[in-house]
Amino acid sequence: MRRRDFMTGLGIAAALPAVSRAQQATPTIGFLSTRSPDEATLHTNAFRSGLEETGYVEGSSIAVEYRWAKGDYGKLPALAAELLSRPIALLVAAGDPAALAAKAGVPKVPLVFLVGGDPVRLGLVTSMNRPGAATGVNFFTGDLSGKRLELLCAMVPSAHVIGLLINPRFGAEAAAQQRLAVTAAAKELGRELVVQEAATEAEIESSFAAFVKAGIAGLIVQNDPFFDSRRSHIVALSSSNGLPGIFHIREYPADGGLMSYGASLSDTYRRLGVYAGKVLRGAKPDDLPVLRPTKFELVINARTAKTLGLAVPQSLQVEADELIE
């Protein structure tokens, strides 16, 4: 063997352990979601953008193992247990049921969550400022149902009977709170409320049939990951039945729904990624206060309004953050 070849071989052999160590050092995130991968693509990409802000690039400096419940919350405990049995450095849970399933799995790694409900009341953290072993982002959307009803009534002032679609499997307490909040707002505004529960696609169909039979003229849909995962179906039913609806995220009017009021879900997922990256960098969850949105956006699909025979009032045009033409 020539000296040059011999020295080259030594160099390659010396480099191999370093490469192996680098590969082993690449951390893995477990990502547990209540939703479906196809309809959540926009938000998953926003999560990746947040990771990149902290220097982590999926497929390069970080690996992510995804588990999707696809709206079936009963699958979450097994999916959480599967992720926690693997050598992950961090568990991310997106959606209230996912976060609760992750917490119940008693993770030995940090937990970073995204939830719509109060994380203290859910038992995920000890306080918002000093959360303990878990932290994350509180989407803070359920408490806005009264405001959504006001906006819907401003858009459709003749709507005296309003429908509310809730999912009891999202959590009995969350469903009850949503019902109470909208009921109180409807009473104050002099509206009648018709409530339907749905936890499957078939029940969504039957709920809309019941709404039409009851003669509702406006619709509010609970902020719920299952409903989000069936967003196109709900929007299609709203359109085919001529029902003006207000939702919690802009993705509904972007897909043809009438309007939405709430925080930006894309930005929330980005912030989730930033927090995940900070924890991977060594930050303790207890030192990262639970984040809450500071801005809420009103989005109106003007084309849908026209299709429904509605004129967007000047007051809402001024208030709207986005008019989709």
Disulfide bonds with the S-S distance in Angstrom:
none
